Amino acid sequence: MIQRIQSIWLFLAAVCAFLTIRFSFFSGNKMVNGQKVFTELSAESSPLHLLILSVAVGLGALIAVFLYKDRKLQLRITVLTLLLSIVNIVLYFLETKKFAEGNFDLTAVFSLVVPLFLFLAMRGINRDQKLVRSLDRLR
């Protein structure tokens, strides 16, 4: 399981997805009752849908790590998790529009690399699938 490169990519995606819960994506000032209030945007401190999606992405990647015997199911879960992570990033960007001013935090990288890790895991799963098919032809 661990000797396969896609297991490492999936594990890294899960770790980064869980880190987005605690670390902020964006920080800046929001207008509240006519006053500027400094706020950090993270999955923990934002609307519930960001927290649910971040946990779902992390759990999906973590579950996919242990499905190494069923590559088709592993690939489907990875694709679904990739789509959820893209939706999560889009929702983060929509939430940043509610700020009057602010900047993206350095820890926003955690949420931005999750789709990259999931894509790399998909490539590894496809390579394994091709290898198994080619070995079946040789038998």
Secondary structure as a PSIPRED ss2 file (coil, helix, strand):
# PSIPRED VFORMAT (PSIPRED V4.0)

   1 M C   1.000  0.000  0.000
   2 I C   1.000  0.000  0.000
   3 Q C   1.000  0.000  0.000
   4 R C   1.000  0.000  0.000
   5 I H   0.000  1.000  0.000
   6 Q H   0.000  1.000  0.000
   7 S H   0.000  1.000  0.000
   8 I H   0.000  1.000  0.000
   9 W H   0.000  1.000  0.000
  10 L H   0.000  1.000  0.000
  11 F H   0.000  1.000  0.000
  12 L H   0.000  1.000  0.000
  13 A H   0.000  1.000  0.000
  14 A H   0.000  1.000  0.000
  15 V H   0.000  1.000  0.000
  16 C H   0.000  1.000  0.000
  17 A H   0.000  1.000  0.000
  18 F H   0.000  1.000  0.000
  19 L H   0.000  1.000  0.000
  20 T H   0.000  1.000  0.000
  21 I H   0.000  1.000  0.000
  22 R H   0.000  1.000  0.000
  23 F C   1.000  0.000  0.000
  24 S C   1.000  0.000  0.000
  25 F C   1.000  0.000  0.000
  26 F E   0.000  0.000  1.000
  27 S E   0.000  0.000  1.000
  28 G E   0.000  0.000  1.000
  29 N E   0.000  0.000  1.000
  30 K E   0.000  0.000  1.000
  31 M E   0.000  0.000  1.000
  32 V E   0.000  0.000  1.000
  33 N C   1.000  0.000  0.000
  34 G C   1.000  0.000  0.000
  35 Q E   0.000  0.000  1.000
  36 K E   0.000  0.000  1.000
  37 V E   0.000  0.000  1.000
  38 F E   0.000  0.000  1.000
  39 T E   0.000  0.000  1.000
  40 E E   0.000  0.000  1.000
  41 L E   0.000  0.000  1.000
  42 S C   1.000  0.000  0.000
  43 A C   1.000  0.000  0.000
  44 E C   1.000  0.000  0.000
  45 S C   1.000  0.000  0.000
  46 S C   1.000  0.000  0.000
  47 P C   1.000  0.000  0.000
  48 L H   0.000  1.000  0.000
  49 H H   0.000  1.000  0.000
  50 L H   0.000  1.000  0.000
  51 L H   0.000  1.000  0.000
  52 I H   0.000  1.000  0.000
  53 L H   0.000  1.000  0.000
  54 S H   0.000  1.000  0.000
  55 V H   0.000  1.000  0.000
  56 A H   0.000  1.000  0.000
  57 V H   0.000  1.000  0.000
  58 G H   0.000  1.000  0.000
  59 L H   0.000  1.000  0.000
  60 G H   0.000  1.000  0.000
  61 A H   0.000  1.000  0.000
  62 L H   0.000  1.000  0.000
  63 I H   0.000  1.000  0.000
  64 A H   0.000  1.000  0.000
  65 V H   0.000  1.000  0.000
  66 F C   1.000  0.000  0.000
  67 L C   1.000  0.000  0.000
  68 Y C   1.000  0.000  0.000
  69 K C   1.000  0.000  0.000
  70 D C   1.000  0.000  0.000
  71 R H   0.000  1.000  0.000
  72 K H   0.000  1.000  0.000
  73 L H   0.000  1.000  0.000
  74 Q H   0.000  1.000  0.000
  75 L H   0.000  1.000  0.000
  76 R H   0.000  1.000  0.000
  77 I H   0.000  1.000  0.000
  78 T H   0.000  1.000  0.000
  79 V H   0.000  1.000  0.000
  80 L H   0.000  1.000  0.000
  81 T H   0.000  1.000  0.000
  82 L H   0.000  1.000  0.000
  83 L H   0.000  1.000  0.000
  84 L H   0.000  1.000  0.000
  85 S H   0.000  1.000  0.000
  86 I H   0.000  1.000  0.000
  87 V H   0.000  1.000  0.000
  88 N H   0.000  1.000  0.000
  89 I H   0.000  1.000  0.000
  90 V H   0.000  1.000  0.000
  91 L H   0.000  1.000  0.000
  92 Y H   0.000  1.000  0.000
  93 F H   0.000  1.000  0.000
  94 L H   0.000  1.000  0.000
  95 E H   0.000  1.000  0.000
  96 T H   0.000  1.000  0.000
  97 K C   1.000  0.000  0.000
  98 K C   1.000  0.000  0.000
  99 F C   1.000  0.000  0.000
 100 A C   1.000  0.000  0.000
 101 E E   0.000  0.000  1.000
 102 G E   0.000  0.000  1.000
 103 N E   0.000  0.000  1.000
 104 F E   0.000  0.000  1.000
 105 D C   1.000  0.000  0.000
 106 L C   1.000  0.000  0.000
 107 T C   1.000  0.000  0.000
 108 A H   0.000  1.000  0.000
 109 V H   0.000  1.000  0.000
 110 F H   0.000  1.000  0.000
 111 S H   0.000  1.000  0.000
 112 L H   0.000  1.000  0.000
 113 V H   0.000  1.000  0.000
 114 V H   0.000  1.000  0.000
 115 P H   0.000  1.000  0.000
 116 L H   0.000  1.000  0.000
 117 F H   0.000  1.000  0.000
 118 L H   0.000  1.000  0.000
 119 F H   0.000  1.000  0.000
 120 L H   0.000  1.000  0.000
 121 A H   0.000  1.000  0.000
 122 M H   0.000  1.000  0.000
 123 R H   0.000  1.000  0.000
 124 G H   0.000  1.000  0.000
 125 I H   0.000  1.000  0.000
 126 N H   0.000  1.000  0.000
 127 R H   0.000  1.000  0.000
 128 D H   0.000  1.000  0.000
 129 Q H   0.000  1.000  0.000
 130 K H   0.000  1.000  0.000
 131 L H   0.000  1.000  0.000
 132 V H   0.000  1.000  0.000
 133 R H   0.000  1.000  0.000
 134 S H   0.000  1.000  0.000
 135 L H   0.000  1.000  0.000
 136 D H   0.000  1.000  0.000
 137 R H   0.000  1.000  0.000
 138 L H   0.000  1.000  0.000
 139 R C   1.000  0.000  0.000
